[in-house]
Amino acid sequence: MTLYRGYLECPRCGHRVEEDGAFDGCPVCARAGWSINVHPVYDLTDVDWPAADLKYPGIFRWHRLLPLVERTKFVSLNEGSTPLLPALRLGHLLGMDRLYVKDESRNPTWSYKDRLVAVAVNKAQELGADTIVLSSTGNQGAAAAAYAALAGLRCVVFTLESVPLTMKLLMQSYGAEVIALRSGPQRWTVMSEAIAEWGWMPISGFRDPPIGSNPFGIDGYKTIAYEIVQDLGAAPEVLFIPAAYGDGLAGIQRGFEDLMAIGVIARGPRLIAAEPLGAYRAALADNAEMPVRVESGSTVAFSTATPIGTYQGLRAIRASSGDAQAVGDDSRILAAQKTLASQEGLYMEPSAALALAALEGALADRTVGHDEVVVLLGTSTGLKDVQASSSALPEVPVIEPSLSALSRVLGDRPS
């Protein structure tokens, strides 16, 4: 039996919102000038753990803790159940004995966005939508296109001219209708008009200031918390999460809050937002209740390059006694990407490598200890943007077929 109560609430003022108003955020806070997402409400009394039901595929083994009606079949590509890998070589380099990477690149479209989209597409079917629409720089668009194809729904993606070709090809290959615009606000303008006039269901956010993505889909990220605790037998002490509009931060924190409410764990981890432009770090430094806007900038971690965070992201950080680390230097991000690949065999996209770069910063400023249990969330594969990686790597040499030529290239003679 589902534990979802069938409505949503504002995390700031507690205002109840019915499902047909779920995508516009809290109307009460909006009248006061605040842009705030709403979130599904559950009844967690008398819940047995584990709540997983292995009869169902992917993350839907946790369907009782997701905002969906009771059913016997879900649209799923067997997402989730990604490995929590001990990072032994990397840990040795950093002087840490208990460092892990949650490798979300093992999901069907190679990113953790599959979790959000899987829930959102199932909700779209429940609500009778025939078209889903979103604004995406690639990962969420690819996931939406794939799950929409499986569900038989039309998928329209508004992206940016500057998005790498691989990202556009992925979205198109799964069958999405992909349209590029020149700026984020332009995407949100036409998207909001399509939602209002044509009744399309949004999978991403479309407000400025942003509130975050489809609130039903965000709860798909709760399953990351469930899996980490299931694998470790407890919550880690610190979890680094690459962050933009705070969907991952909010969903994962909600998952740990579920586990605390049920009594599985006594405390959750401190969530550290890893970001390139420093929007969350600025808001925390100012002790601001609402997000503050920072200067925009170009970065290889483009999918997390937002100059403003969200209330839901700030709330997740504060509720977990967490922090934010800003890594604006492309060379640090690409170095972290190379280190993950060369030390642990994990080729992550630059935005995912932010987690390691942020950990290095947190160790340096002593906000994280070397003896703590730390998990890095590896959100997506580096194959989504190989051009960024190539800029930091040497050209592949072409040699004559001889040991002397090989030795010249290698710089030594193997013994």
C-alpha positions as a Markdown table, in Angstrom:
| # | Residue | x | y | z |
|---|---|---|---|---|
| 1 | Met | 0.0 | 0.0 | 0.0 |
| 2 | Thr | 1.4 | 3.4 | -1.0 |
| 3 | Leu | 2.3 | 5.8 | 1.8 |
| 4 | Tyr | 1.8 | 8.9 | -0.3 |
| 5 | Arg | -1.2 | 11.0 | 0.9 |
| 6 | Gly | -2.1 | 12.4 | -2.5 |
| 7 | Tyr | -1.1 | 16.0 | -1.9 |
| 8 | Leu | 2.0 | 18.2 | -1.5 |
| 9 | Glu | 3.2 | 20.8 | 1.0 |
| 10 | Cys | 5.4 | 23.9 | 1.0 |
| 11 | Pro | 8.5 | 23.2 | 3.1 |
| 12 | Arg | 8.6 | 26.8 | 4.2 |
| 13 | Cys | 5.0 | 27.7 | 5.3 |
| 14 | Gly | 3.3 | 24.3 | 5.2 |
| 15 | His | 0.6 | 25.3 | 2.8 |
| 16 | Arg | -1.1 | 22.3 | 1.3 |
| 17 | Val | -1.2 | 22.1 | -2.6 |
| 18 | Glu | -3.2 | 19.6 | -4.6 |
| 19 | Glu | -1.7 | 17.7 | -7.5 |
| 20 | Asp | -3.2 | 19.9 | -10.2 |
| 21 | Gly | -1.2 | 22.9 | -8.7 |
| 22 | Ala | 2.0 | 21.0 | -8.1 |
| 23 | Phe | 4.2 | 22.5 | -10.8 |
| 24 | Asp | 3.8 | 26.2 | -9.9 |
| 25 | Gly | 5.3 | 26.1 | -6.4 |
| 26 | Cys | 3.8 | 27.5 | -3.3 |
| 27 | Pro | 1.1 | 30.1 | -4.1 |
| 28 | Val | 1.2 | 31.6 | -0.6 |
| 29 | Cys | 5.0 | 32.2 | -0.7 |
| 30 | Ala | 4.7 | 33.4 | -4.3 |
| 31 | Arg | 2.4 | 36.2 | -3.2 |
| 32 | Ala | 5.1 | 37.3 | -0.7 |
| 33 | Gly | 7.7 | 37.3 | -3.5 |
| 34 | Trp | 9.3 | 33.9 | -2.7 |
| 35 | Ser | 9.8 | 31.2 | -5.3 |
| 36 | Ile | 9.5 | 27.8 | -3.5 |
| 37 | Asn | 8.9 | 24.3 | -4.7 |
| 38 | Val | 6.4 | 22.0 | -3.0 |
| 39 | His | 6.9 | 18.4 | -2.1 |
| 40 | Pro | 4.8 | 15.2 | -1.7 |
| 41 | Val | 3.6 | 14.2 | 1.7 |
| 42 | Tyr | 3.7 | 10.7 | 3.2 |
| 43 | Asp | 2.3 | 8.8 | 6.2 |
| 44 | Leu | 5.4 | 7.2 | 7.7 |
| 45 | Thr | 3.8 | 5.8 | 10.8 |
| 46 | Asp | 4.2 | 2.0 | 11.3 |
| 47 | Val | 6.5 | 1.5 | 8.3 |
| 48 | Asp | 8.5 | -1.7 | 8.3 |
| 49 | Trp | 12.0 | -1.6 | 7.0 |
| 50 | Pro | 13.2 | -2.6 | 4.5 |
| 51 | Ala | 10.3 | -1.1 | 2.5 |
| 52 | Ala | 11.7 | -2.5 | -0.8 |
| 53 | Asp | 9.5 | -4.8 | -2.8 |
| 54 | Leu | 11.7 | -6.9 | -5.1 |
| 55 | Lys | 8.8 | -7.9 | -7.3 |
| 56 | Tyr | 9.1 | -4.5 | -9.0 |
| 57 | Pro | 11.9 | -3.2 | -11.3 |
| 58 | Gly | 14.5 | -0.5 | -10.7 |
| 59 | Ile | 13.7 | 2.2 | -8.1 |
| 60 | Phe | 10.0 | 1.1 | -8.0 |
| 61 | Arg | 11.0 | -1.6 | -5.5 |
| 62 | Trp | 10.6 | 1.5 | -3.2 |
| 63 | His | 7.2 | 2.4 | -4.7 |
| 64 | Arg | 5.5 | 2.7 | -1.3 |
| 65 | Leu | 7.8 | 5.7 | -0.6 |
| 66 | Leu | 7.2 | 7.4 | -4.0 |
| 67 | Pro | 4.3 | 9.7 | -4.9 |
| 68 | Leu | 2.4 | 7.2 | -7.1 |
| 69 | Val | -0.8 | 5.4 | -6.9 |
| 70 | Glu | -0.9 | 1.7 | -6.2 |
| 71 | Arg | -0.3 | -0.4 | -9.4 |
| 72 | Thr | 1.1 | -3.6 | -10.6 |
| 73 | Lys | 3.3 | -2.3 | -13.5 |
| 74 | Phe | 5.7 | 0.7 | -13.8 |
| 75 | Val | 7.5 | 2.3 | -16.7 |
| 76 | Ser | 11.1 | 1.4 | -15.8 |
| 77 | Leu | 14.5 | 0.8 | -17.5 |
| 78 | Asn | 15.7 | -0.9 | -14.3 |
| 79 | Glu | 17.3 | 2.3 | -13.1 |
| 80 | Gly | 18.9 | 2.5 | -9.7 |
| 81 | Ser | 20.8 | -0.1 | -7.6 |
| 82 | Thr | 24.0 | 1.6 | -8.7 |
| 83 | Pro | 27.2 | 0.5 | -6.9 |
| 84 | Leu | 28.7 | 2.2 | -3.9 |
| 85 | Leu | 32.4 | 1.7 | -4.6 |
| 86 | Pro | 35.2 | 1.9 | -2.0 |
| 87 | Ala | 37.7 | 4.4 | -3.5 |
| 88 | Leu | 40.8 | 2.8 | -2.0 |
| 89 | Arg | 43.5 | 4.3 | -4.3 |
| 90 | Leu | 41.9 | 7.8 | -4.2 |
| 91 | Gly | 41.5 | 7.5 | -0.5 |
| 92 | His | 45.1 | 6.7 | -0.1 |
| 93 | Leu | 46.1 | 9.8 | -2.1 |
| 94 | Leu | 43.9 | 12.0 | 0.1 |
| 95 | Gly | 44.8 | 10.3 | 3.4 |
| 96 | Met | 41.3 | 8.8 | 3.9 |
| 97 | Asp | 40.4 | 5.2 | 4.8 |
| 98 | Arg | 36.6 | 5.4 | 4.3 |
| 99 | Leu | 35.9 | 7.1 | 1.0 |
| 100 | Tyr | 33.3 | 5.9 | -1.4 |
| 101 | Val | 31.9 | 6.8 | -4.8 |
| 102 | Lys | 28.2 | 6.2 | -5.6 |
| 103 | Asp | 28.5 | 5.5 | -9.4 |
| 104 | Glu | 25.3 | 6.9 | -11.0 |
| 105 | Ser | 26.8 | 6.6 | -14.5 |
| 106 | Arg | 25.6 | 3.0 | -14.4 |
| 107 | Asn | 22.0 | 4.1 | -14.8 |
| 108 | Pro | 20.3 | 3.4 | -18.2 |
| 109 | Thr | 21.0 | 6.8 | -19.8 |
| 110 | Trp | 24.2 | 7.1 | -17.8 |
| 111 | Ser | 23.2 | 9.7 | -15.2 |
| 112 | Tyr | 21.3 | 10.0 | -11.9 |
| 113 | Lys | 18.6 | 12.0 | -13.8 |
| 114 | Asp | 17.0 | 8.6 | -14.7 |
| 115 | Arg | 15.7 | 8.4 | -11.1 |
| 116 | Leu | 13.9 | 11.7 | -11.3 |
| 117 | Val | 12.5 | 11.1 | -14.7 |
| 118 | Ala | 11.3 | 7.6 | -14.0 |
| 119 | Val | 9.0 | 8.8 | -11.3 |
| 120 | Ala | 7.9 | 11.9 | -13.2 |
| 121 | Val | 7.0 | 9.9 | -16.3 |
| 122 | Asn | 5.0 | 7.4 | -14.3 |
| 123 | Lys | 3.2 | 10.4 | -12.7 |
| 124 | Ala | 2.6 | 11.8 | -16.2 |
| 125 | Gln | 0.8 | 8.6 | -17.1 |
| 126 | Glu | -1.3 | 8.8 | -13.9 |
| 127 | Leu | -2.3 | 12.3 | -14.6 |
| 128 | Gly | -3.3 | 11.6 | -18.2 |
| 129 | Ala | -0.6 | 13.7 | -19.9 |
| 130 | Asp | 0.3 | 12.9 | -23.5 |
| 131 | Thr | 3.3 | 15.3 | -23.8 |
| 132 | Ile | 6.1 | 16.0 | -21.4 |
| 133 | Val | 8.3 | 19.1 | -21.7 |
| 134 | Leu | 11.5 | 20.2 | -20.1 |
| 135 | Ser | 14.5 | 22.6 | -20.3 |
| 136 | Ser | 17.8 | 20.7 | -20.2 |
| 137 | Thr | 21.4 | 20.9 | -21.1 |
| 138 | Gly | 21.5 | 17.2 | -21.7 |
| 139 | Asn | 21.3 | 14.7 | -18.9 |
| 140 | Gln | 17.7 | 15.3 | -17.9 |
| 141 | Gly | 16.7 | 15.7 | -21.5 |
| 142 | Ala | 18.2 | 12.3 | -22.5 |
| 143 | Ala | 16.6 | 10.6 | -19.5 |
| 144 | Ala | 13.2 | 12.2 | -20.3 |
| 145 | Ala | 13.4 | 11.2 | -24.0 |
| 146 | Ala | 14.2 | 7.6 | -23.1 |
| 147 | Tyr | 11.5 | 7.1 | -20.5 |
| 148 | Ala | 8.9 | 8.9 | -22.7 |
| 149 | Ala | 9.8 | 6.6 | -25.5 |
| 150 | Leu | 9.1 | 3.6 | -23.3 |
| 151 | Ala | 5.9 | 5.1 | -22.0 |
| 152 | Gly | 4.6 | 6.1 | -25.5 |
| 153 | Leu | 4.6 | 9.8 | -24.6 |
| 154 | Arg | 5.7 | 12.8 | -26.7 |
| 155 | Cys | 8.8 | 14.5 | -25.4 |
| 156 | Val | 9.8 | 18.1 | -26.2 |
| 157 | Val | 13.2 | 19.4 | -24.9 |
| 158 | Phe | 14.3 | 23.0 | -24.9 |
| 159 | Thr | 18.1 | 23.2 | -24.8 |
| 160 | Leu | 20.8 | 25.7 | -25.5 |
| 161 | Glu | 22.8 | 26.4 | -28.7 |
| 162 | Ser | 26.0 | 25.9 | -26.7 |
| 163 | Val | 25.2 | 22.4 | -25.5 |
| 164 | Pro | 27.7 | 19.7 | -26.7 |
| 165 | Leu | 26.7 | 17.8 | -29.8 |
| 166 | Thr | 26.7 | 14.5 | -28.0 |
| 167 | Met | 24.0 | 15.7 | -25.6 |
| 168 | Lys | 21.8 | 16.9 | -28.5 |
| 169 | Leu | 22.3 | 13.6 | -30.3 |
| 170 | Leu | 21.3 | 11.5 | -27.3 |
| 171 | Met | 18.1 | 13.4 | -26.8 |
| 172 | Gln | 17.2 | 13.2 | -30.5 |
| 173 | Ser | 18.2 | 9.5 | -30.7 |
| 174 | Tyr | 15.7 | 8.6 | -28.0 |
| 175 | Gly | 13.0 | 10.3 | -30.0 |
| 176 | Ala | 12.7 | 13.7 | -28.4 |
| 177 | Glu | 11.9 | 16.8 | -30.4 |
| 178 | Val | 14.8 | 19.0 | -29.5 |
| 179 | Ile | 14.7 | 22.8 | -29.9 |
| 180 | Ala | 17.7 | 25.1 | -29.0 |
| 181 | Leu | 17.4 | 28.7 | -27.8 |
| 182 | Arg | 20.2 | 31.2 | -26.9 |
| 183 | Ser | 19.5 | 31.6 | -23.1 |
| 184 | Gly | 18.0 | 29.8 | -20.2 |
| 185 | Pro | 15.2 | 32.5 | -19.6 |
| 186 | Gln | 14.2 | 32.2 | -23.3 |
| 187 | Arg | 13.6 | 28.4 | -22.7 |
| 188 | Trp | 11.5 | 29.0 | -19.6 |
| 189 | Thr | 9.4 | 31.6 | -21.4 |
| 190 | Val | 8.3 | 29.4 | -24.2 |
| 191 | Met | 8.0 | 26.4 | -22.0 |
| 192 | Ser | 5.7 | 28.1 | -19.5 |
| 193 | Glu | 3.5 | 29.2 | -22.4 |
| 194 | Ala | 3.3 | 25.7 | -23.7 |
| 195 | Ile | 2.3 | 24.3 | -20.3 |
| 196 | Ala | -0.4 | 27.0 | -19.8 |
| 197 | Glu | -1.8 | 26.8 | -23.3 |
| 198 | Trp | -1.4 | 23.2 | -24.3 |
| 199 | Gly | -1.4 | 21.4 | -21.0 |
| 200 | Trp | 2.0 | 19.8 | -21.4 |
| 201 | Met | 3.5 | 18.3 | -18.2 |
| 202 | Pro | 6.8 | 19.9 | -17.1 |
| 203 | Ile | 9.6 | 17.6 | -16.1 |
| 204 | Ser | 12.1 | 20.4 | -15.3 |
| 205 | Gly | 11.7 | 23.8 | -13.7 |
| 206 | Phe | 10.5 | 26.7 | -15.8 |
| 207 | Arg | 10.4 | 29.6 | -13.3 |
| 208 | Asp | 12.7 | 32.5 | -12.8 |
| 209 | Pro | 13.8 | 32.7 | -10.0 |
| 210 | Pro | 14.0 | 28.9 | -10.2 |
| 211 | Ile | 12.2 | 26.6 | -7.8 |
| 212 | Gly | 13.5 | 23.3 | -9.0 |
| 213 | Ser | 12.1 | 20.4 | -11.2 |
| 214 | Asn | 8.9 | 18.4 | -11.2 |
| 215 | Pro | 8.2 | 17.8 | -7.5 |
| 216 | Phe | 7.0 | 14.2 | -8.0 |
| 217 | Gly | 10.2 | 13.4 | -9.9 |
| 218 | Ile | 12.5 | 14.9 | -7.3 |
| 219 | Asp | 11.4 | 12.1 | -4.9 |
| 220 | Gly | 13.0 | 9.6 | -7.2 |
| 221 | Tyr | 16.3 | 10.8 | -5.7 |
| 222 | Lys | 15.2 | 9.6 | -2.3 |
| 223 | Thr | 16.2 | 6.1 | -3.5 |
| 224 | Ile | 19.9 | 7.2 | -3.5 |
| 225 | Ala | 19.7 | 7.7 | 0.3 |
| 226 | Tyr | 17.9 | 4.3 | 0.7 |
| 227 | Glu | 20.6 | 2.5 | -1.3 |
| 228 | Ile | 23.5 | 4.1 | 0.4 |
| 229 | Val | 22.2 | 3.2 | 3.8 |
| 230 | Gln | 21.4 | -0.3 | 2.6 |
| 231 | Asp | 24.9 | -0.8 | 1.3 |
| 232 | Leu | 26.8 | 0.8 | 4.2 |
| 233 | Gly | 24.5 | -0.4 | 7.0 |
| 234 | Ala | 24.4 | 3.2 | 8.2 |
| 235 | Ala | 24.4 | 6.8 | 6.9 |
| 236 | Pro | 27.8 | 8.2 | 5.9 |
| 237 | Glu | 29.0 | 11.2 | 7.7 |
| 238 | Val | 29.4 | 13.4 | 4.7 |
| 239 | Leu | 27.9 | 13.3 | 1.1 |
| 240 | Phe | 29.1 | 15.5 | -1.7 |
| 241 | Ile | 26.5 | 16.3 | -4.3 |
| 242 | Pro | 27.0 | 18.3 | -7.5 |
| 243 | Ala | 24.3 | 21.0 | -7.4 |
| 244 | Ala | 22.5 | 23.5 | -9.6 |
| 245 | Tyr | 18.8 | 23.9 | -8.8 |
| 246 | Gly | 18.9 | 21.6 | -5.8 |
| 247 | Asp | 16.8 | 18.7 | -7.0 |
| 248 | Gly | 19.4 | 16.1 | -6.0 |
| 249 | Leu | 20.1 | 17.9 | -2.7 |
| 250 | Ala | 16.4 | 18.1 | -1.9 |
| 251 | Gly | 15.4 | 14.6 | -2.9 |
| 252 | Ile | 18.4 | 12.9 | -1.2 |
| 253 | Gln | 17.8 | 14.8 | 2.0 |
| 254 | Arg | 14.2 | 13.8 | 1.9 |
| 255 | Gly | 15.3 | 10.2 | 1.6 |
| 256 | Phe | 17.5 | 10.4 | 4.7 |
| 257 | Glu | 14.6 | 12.2 | 6.5 |
| 258 | Asp | 12.4 | 9.2 | 5.7 |
| 259 | Leu | 14.9 | 6.8 | 7.1 |
| 260 | Met | 15.2 | 8.9 | 10.3 |
| 261 | Ala | 11.4 | 9.1 | 10.6 |
| 262 | Ile | 11.1 | 5.4 | 10.2 |
| 263 | Gly | 13.8 | 4.8 | 12.8 |
| 264 | Val | 16.4 | 3.1 | 10.5 |
| 265 | Ile | 19.1 | 5.7 | 11.2 |
| 266 | Ala | 19.5 | 8.2 | 14.0 |
| 267 | Arg | 21.1 | 10.9 | 11.8 |
| 268 | Gly | 21.7 | 11.6 | 8.2 |
| 269 | Pro | 25.0 | 12.8 | 6.6 |
| 270 | Arg | 26.1 | 16.4 | 6.1 |
| 271 | Leu | 25.3 | 17.3 | 2.5 |
| 272 | Ile | 27.9 | 19.4 | 0.8 |
| 273 | Ala | 26.8 | 21.1 | -2.4 |
| 274 | Ala | 29.6 | 21.1 | -5.0 |
| 275 | Glu | 29.1 | 24.0 | -7.5 |
| 276 | Pro | 31.2 | 26.0 | -9.9 |
| 277 | Leu | 29.7 | 29.5 | -9.5 |
| 278 | Gly | 29.2 | 29.6 | -5.7 |
| 279 | Ala | 25.5 | 30.5 | -5.4 |
| 280 | Tyr | 24.8 | 28.2 | -2.4 |
| 281 | Arg | 28.1 | 29.2 | -0.7 |
| 282 | Ala | 27.1 | 32.9 | -1.1 |
| 283 | Ala | 23.7 | 32.4 | 0.4 |
| 284 | Leu | 25.1 | 30.5 | 3.3 |
| 285 | Ala | 27.8 | 33.1 | 3.9 |
| 286 | Asp | 25.1 | 35.8 | 3.9 |
| 287 | Asn | 22.9 | 33.7 | 6.2 |
| 288 | Ala | 20.1 | 34.4 | 3.6 |
| 289 | Glu | 16.8 | 32.7 | 3.9 |
| 290 | Met | 16.3 | 32.8 | 0.2 |
| 291 | Pro | 18.9 | 32.2 | -2.6 |
| 292 | Val | 21.1 | 35.1 | -3.7 |
| 293 | Arg | 22.3 | 35.7 | -7.3 |
| 294 | Val | 26.0 | 35.6 | -8.1 |
| 295 | Glu | 27.9 | 36.5 | -11.2 |
| 296 | Ser | 27.4 | 34.1 | -14.2 |
| 297 | Gly | 30.4 | 32.6 | -15.8 |
| 298 | Ser | 31.7 | 30.0 | -18.3 |
| 299 | Thr | 32.7 | 26.6 | -16.9 |
| 300 | Val | 33.4 | 23.1 | -18.1 |
| 301 | Ala | 30.8 | 22.0 | -15.4 |
| 302 | Phe | 28.1 | 23.7 | -17.5 |
| 303 | Ser | 25.2 | 21.5 | -16.3 |
| 304 | Thr | 25.7 | 22.9 | -12.8 |
| 305 | Ala | 26.5 | 26.5 | -13.8 |
| 306 | Thr | 23.6 | 28.3 | -12.3 |
| 307 | Pro | 24.1 | 31.8 | -10.8 |
| 308 | Ile | 21.3 | 31.3 | -8.3 |
| 309 | Gly | 20.3 | 28.2 | -6.3 |
| 310 | Thr | 16.9 | 27.3 | -4.9 |
| 311 | Tyr | 15.1 | 27.4 | -1.5 |
| 312 | Gln | 14.8 | 23.6 | -1.6 |
| 313 | Gly | 18.6 | 23.3 | -2.1 |
| 314 | Leu | 19.4 | 25.7 | 0.7 |
| 315 | Arg | 16.9 | 23.9 | 3.0 |
| 316 | Ala | 18.5 | 20.5 | 2.3 |
| 317 | Ile | 22.0 | 21.9 | 3.1 |
| 318 | Arg | 20.8 | 23.6 | 6.3 |
| 319 | Ala | 18.6 | 20.6 | 7.5 |
| 320 | Ser | 21.7 | 18.4 | 7.2 |
| 321 | Ser | 24.0 | 20.9 | 8.9 |
| 322 | Gly | 25.9 | 20.8 | 5.6 |
| 323 | Asp | 27.9 | 23.3 | 3.6 |
| 324 | Ala | 28.8 | 24.3 | 0.0 |
| 325 | Gln | 32.1 | 24.3 | -1.8 |
| 326 | Ala | 32.6 | 26.5 | -4.9 |
| 327 | Val | 35.1 | 25.3 | -7.5 |
| 328 | Gly | 35.3 | 27.9 | -10.2 |
| 329 | Asp | 38.6 | 26.8 | -11.6 |
| 330 | Asp | 38.3 | 24.6 | -14.7 |
| 331 | Ser | 41.8 | 23.2 | -14.2 |
| 332 | Arg | 40.8 | 21.9 | -10.8 |
| 333 | Ile | 37.6 | 20.3 | -12.1 |
| 334 | Leu | 39.4 | 18.6 | -15.1 |
| 335 | Ala | 42.2 | 17.5 | -12.7 |
| 336 | Ala | 39.6 | 15.9 | -10.5 |
| 337 | Gln | 38.0 | 14.2 | -13.5 |
| 338 | Lys | 41.4 | 12.8 | -14.6 |
| 339 | Thr | 42.1 | 11.6 | -11.0 |
| 340 | Leu | 38.8 | 9.7 | -10.7 |
| 341 | Ala | 39.5 | 8.0 | -14.0 |
| 342 | Ser | 43.2 | 7.2 | -13.5 |
| 343 | Gln | 42.9 | 6.2 | -9.8 |
| 344 | Glu | 39.5 | 4.5 | -9.7 |
| 345 | Gly | 38.6 | 3.7 | -13.3 |
| 346 | Leu | 35.6 | 6.1 | -13.1 |
| 347 | Tyr | 35.2 | 8.5 | -16.1 |
| 348 | Met | 32.8 | 11.1 | -14.9 |
| 349 | Glu | 31.6 | 14.3 | -16.7 |
| 350 | Pro | 33.1 | 17.5 | -15.3 |
| 351 | Ser | 30.0 | 18.4 | -13.3 |
| 352 | Ala | 30.2 | 15.0 | -11.6 |
| 353 | Ala | 33.9 | 15.5 | -10.9 |
| 354 | Leu | 33.0 | 18.6 | -9.0 |
| 355 | Ala | 32.3 | 16.3 | -6.1 |
| 356 | Leu | 36.0 | 15.3 | -5.8 |
| 357 | Ala | 37.2 | 18.9 | -6.4 |
| 358 | Ala | 34.9 | 20.0 | -3.6 |
| 359 | Leu | 36.1 | 17.3 | -1.3 |
| 360 | Glu | 39.7 | 18.4 | -1.8 |
| 361 | Gly | 38.6 | 22.0 | -0.9 |
| 362 | Ala | 36.8 | 20.8 | 2.2 |
| 363 | Leu | 39.8 | 18.8 | 3.4 |
| 364 | Ala | 42.0 | 21.8 | 2.8 |
| 365 | Asp | 39.8 | 24.1 | 4.9 |
| 366 | Arg | 39.2 | 21.4 | 7.4 |
| 367 | Thr | 35.4 | 21.4 | 7.2 |
| 368 | Val | 35.6 | 17.7 | 6.5 |
| 369 | Gly | 38.0 | 15.4 | 8.4 |
| 370 | His | 40.2 | 12.7 | 6.9 |
| 371 | Asp | 38.8 | 10.1 | 9.3 |
| 372 | Glu | 35.1 | 10.6 | 8.3 |
| 373 | Val | 33.0 | 8.3 | 6.2 |
| 374 | Val | 32.5 | 10.2 | 3.0 |
| 375 | Val | 30.6 | 9.5 | -0.2 |
| 376 | Leu | 31.0 | 11.3 | -3.5 |
| 377 | Leu | 28.0 | 11.2 | -5.8 |
| 378 | Gly | 29.2 | 10.5 | -9.3 |
| 379 | Thr | 26.2 | 11.9 | -11.2 |
| 380 | Ser | 27.0 | 11.2 | -14.9 |
| 381 | Thr | 29.5 | 9.7 | -17.3 |
| 382 | Gly | 32.2 | 11.7 | -19.0 |
| 383 | Leu | 31.2 | 10.3 | -22.4 |
| 384 | Lys | 28.5 | 13.0 | -22.4 |
| 385 | Asp | 31.1 | 15.7 | -23.1 |
| 386 | Val | 34.4 | 14.2 | -24.3 |
| 387 | Gln | 35.5 | 17.6 | -25.8 |
| 388 | Ala | 35.9 | 19.0 | -22.3 |
| 389 | Ser | 38.2 | 16.1 | -21.3 |
| 390 | Ser | 40.2 | 16.3 | -24.5 |
| 391 | Ser | 41.3 | 19.9 | -23.7 |
| 392 | Ala | 43.2 | 18.7 | -20.7 |
| 393 | Leu | 44.8 | 15.6 | -22.4 |
| 394 | Pro | 47.8 | 15.3 | -24.8 |
| 395 | Glu | 47.4 | 14.3 | -28.4 |
| 396 | Val | 47.7 | 10.6 | -29.1 |
| 397 | Pro | 51.2 | 10.1 | -30.7 |
| 398 | Val | 51.6 | 8.2 | -34.0 |
| 399 | Ile | 54.8 | 6.2 | -34.2 |
| 400 | Glu | 56.8 | 3.9 | -36.4 |
| 401 | Pro | 56.5 | 0.2 | -35.5 |
| 402 | Ser | 59.8 | -0.1 | -33.6 |
| 403 | Leu | 60.9 | -0.3 | -29.9 |
| 404 | Ser | 63.2 | 2.7 | -30.4 |
| 405 | Ala | 60.3 | 4.9 | -31.5 |
| 406 | Leu | 58.2 | 3.6 | -28.6 |
| 407 | Ser | 61.0 | 4.3 | -26.2 |
| 408 | Arg | 61.2 | 7.9 | -27.5 |
| 409 | Val | 57.5 | 8.4 | -26.8 |
| 410 | Leu | 57.5 | 6.7 | -23.4 |
| 411 | Gly | 60.7 | 8.5 | -22.3 |
| 412 | Asp | 62.2 | 5.4 | -20.9 |
| 413 | Arg | 63.0 | 1.7 | -21.7 |
| 414 | Pro | 60.9 | -0.8 | -19.8 |
| 415 | Ser | 63.0 | -3.2 | -17.8 |
